[in-house]
Structures are given as structure tokens and as C-alpha cells.
Amino acid sequence: METILAGLFVFAMRLTDMSLDTLRLLFVMRGRKLLAGLIGAIQATVFILAVSAVLSGPLNVFTVAGYALGFGAGVIVGMLAEERLALGYSYVRIYSPHGKAIADALRAAGHAVTEFSARGKDGLLTVVNCVVARRHASHVREIAEQVDANAFITIDEARTLQRGYFRQ
């Protein structure tokens, strides 16, 4: 029973460690230095606890499995947590022959939009650019799809923002 509990403890520690590691890495990529450093310090503490639990006694299948499964599960949990936090901004580009109507609908919903004419393989179209908080990106996509179900939409991360209008 003690070895099973040790395996569960290691699993919980690795799950926590890797969830924090995934979040820390994503915050580093977004330039959130202080938050990434704080998470890194907590993560290091949890990692030491997990490794010391594995190495403190003879290796057994439960602690090794707990370590490996906690690692994998922690990556998934960290990614899910980051998706839920939806920190940062998205750069949404919409390509459509109905771009003017899409831009008008987005403006009516309170989003700042830049539009310009372009030529695609099927002729003239409008490219609509919109930078929004990540939590609003799916709403922008839904509005565009309501106007033109065939619109070509790309969503990228917008890292640095300077001036302009952003709906909070």
C-alpha cells in the first residue's frame, strides 16, 4: 500500500510540476517575465519533491509509472489551463468577397477593424484585420462565419501592442 501511495504522490507532484512548466513556458513566450519567474520558482520546488520521492527508496513500478504518467498528464493539464486563461491578443485575418459586410458586423459588435482590397485566385476580395483579446477571437470568427460561411480565416498570436483601440 505504501508503494502505491508513493506512486500517487509522485504522479500528483509531476502533474503539478509539468502543468506549471507548460504555463511557465507559455508566459516566457508572451514576455511575461515576472510571472514566468514566479511560476518557475514554484515549479522547481515541486520538481525537487517529486524527484526526491522517486529516488528516496528502491525504484518500483508505481513511482516510475507515477513519474511518467504525471509528466504526460501535466503537459495536457497545463495546455488546458493556458487555453482557459486566454491571456494575450490574437490577430484575426479574414479573406472574403463579403469583407465589407464582415467589417461592418465586427464594428457593430465593438471591435476595431482594418480592411483593404486584395486580389485572390477567384478575383477581388476584402481582407479584414482585427486584433482582439484571445478570449474574443472565437466570437470574431463566429461573426465572420455568420456573414460568409466560406470566408478564409487565420488567427495568429499578436505579441506587441502599441496604441489603437482594443475592446476589453
C-alpha positions in Angstrom: 0.0 0.0 0.0 2.9 2.4 0.8 4.4 1.9 -2.7 1.0 2.7 -4.3 0.6 5.9 -2.2 4.2 6.8 -3.1 3.3 6.4 -6.8 0.2 8.5 -6.4 2.2 11.2 -4.6 4.8 11.2 -7.4 2.1 11.4 -10.0 0.5 14.4 -8.3 3.8 16.2 -8.0 4.7 15.6 -11.6 1.3 16.6 -12.8 1.7 19.8 -10.9 5.3 20.3 -12.0 4.6 19.8 -15.7 1.4 21.9 -15.6 3.4 24.7 -14.1 6.2 24.1 -16.6 3.8 24.4 -19.6 2.3 27.6 -18.2 5.8 29.0 -17.4 7.0 28.3 -21.0 3.9 29.9 -22.5 4.4 33.0 -20.3 8.0 33.2 -21.3 6.9 33.2 -25.0 4.5 36.0 -24.2 7.1 38.1 -22.5 5.6 37.9 -19.0 8.9 37.8 -17.2 7.8 38.2 -13.6 5.0 35.7 -13.8 7.2 33.2 -15.6 9.9 33.6 -12.9 7.5 33.1 -10.1 6.0 30.0 -11.6 9.5 28.7 -12.3 10.4 29.0 -8.6 7.3 27.1 -7.5 7.8 24.5 -10.3 11.4 23.9 -9.1 10.2 23.2 -5.6 7.6 20.8 -6.8 10.1 19.1 -9.1 12.5 18.5 -6.2 9.8 16.9 -4.1 8.8 14.6 -7.0 12.4 13.5 -7.8 13.3 13.0 -4.1 10.2 10.8 -3.7 11.2 8.7 -6.6 14.9 8.4 -5.6 14.4 8.1 -1.8 13.8 4.4 -1.9 14.2 1.5 -4.3 12.7 2.1 -7.7 9.3 0.4 -8.1 6.8 0.3 -10.9 4.3 2.6 -9.1 6.7 5.6 -8.6 8.2 5.2 -12.1 4.7 5.0 -13.6 3.6 7.9 -11.4 6.5 10.0 -12.7 6.0 9.2 -16.4 2.2 9.5 -16.3 2.3 12.7 -14.2 4.7 14.2 -16.8 2.3 13.5 -19.7 -0.9 14.4 -17.9 0.8 17.6 -16.6 1.5 18.8 -20.1 -2.1 18.3 -21.1 -3.4 20.0 -17.9 -1.0 22.9 -18.4 -2.2 23.4 -22.0 -5.9 23.3 -21.0 -5.2 25.8 -18.2 -3.5 28.1 -20.6 -6.4 27.9 -23.0 -8.8 28.7 -20.2 -6.8 31.7 -19.1 -6.7 33.0 -22.8 -4.1 35.7 -21.9 -2.8 37.9 -24.7 -4.1 39.0 -28.0 -5.0 37.3 -31.3 -4.5 38.8 -34.8 -7.5 37.7 -36.9 -7.4 37.9 -40.7 -10.4 37.3 -42.7 -10.4 36.9 -46.5 -13.7 37.2 -48.2 -15.5 38.8 -51.1 -18.0 39.9 -48.4 -15.3 41.6 -46.3 -17.1 44.9 -46.1 -20.2 43.3 -44.6 -17.9 41.3 -42.2 -16.1 44.5 -41.2 -19.4 46.3 -40.6 -20.7 43.4 -38.4 -17.4 43.4 -36.4 -17.6 47.1 -35.8 -21.2 46.9 -34.8 -20.0 44.3 -32.2 -17.5 46.8 -30.8 -14.3 45.5 -32.5 -11.7 47.7 -34.2 -11.3 46.6 -37.8 -9.0 47.5 -40.7 -10.0 46.4 -44.1 -8.3 46.6 -47.5 -8.9 45.3 -51.0 -6.9 42.4 -52.4 -7.0 40.0 -55.4 -7.2 36.3 -54.8 -7.4 33.3 -57.1 -11.1 33.9 -57.6 -10.9 37.7 -58.1 -11.3 40.7 -55.9 -11.9 40.3 -52.2 -11.5 42.2 -48.9 -9.0 41.4 -46.2 -10.3 42.2 -42.8 -7.7 42.6 -39.9 -8.8 42.6 -36.3 -6.6 42.4 -33.2 -8.6 41.2 -30.2 -8.1 39.7 -26.7 -7.7 36.0 -27.2 -10.9 35.3 -25.3 -12.8 37.3 -28.1 -11.1 35.5 -31.1 -13.8 32.8 -31.4 -16.5 35.4 -31.3 -14.9 37.4 -34.1 -14.6 34.1 -36.1 -18.3 33.4 -35.4 -19.4 36.8 -36.6 -17.3 36.4 -39.8 -18.8 33.0 -40.5 -22.4 34.3 -40.0 -21.8 36.8 -42.8 -19.8 34.5 -45.0 -19.6 30.8 -44.2 -16.9 30.4 -46.8 -14.6 33.1 -45.5 -10.9 32.1 -45.1 -9.9 33.0 -41.6 -6.5 32.8 -39.9 -5.7 33.5 -36.3 -2.2 34.3 -35.0 -0.8 35.5 -31.8 -0.2 39.2 -31.5 2.7 39.8 -29.2 3.4 43.5 -29.0 0.6 46.1 -29.0 1.1 49.9 -29.2 -1.7 52.4 -29.3 -5.0 51.8 -31.1 -8.4 50.6 -29.9 -8.8 47.3 -28.2 -12.1 46.1 -26.9 -11.6 44.8 -23.4 
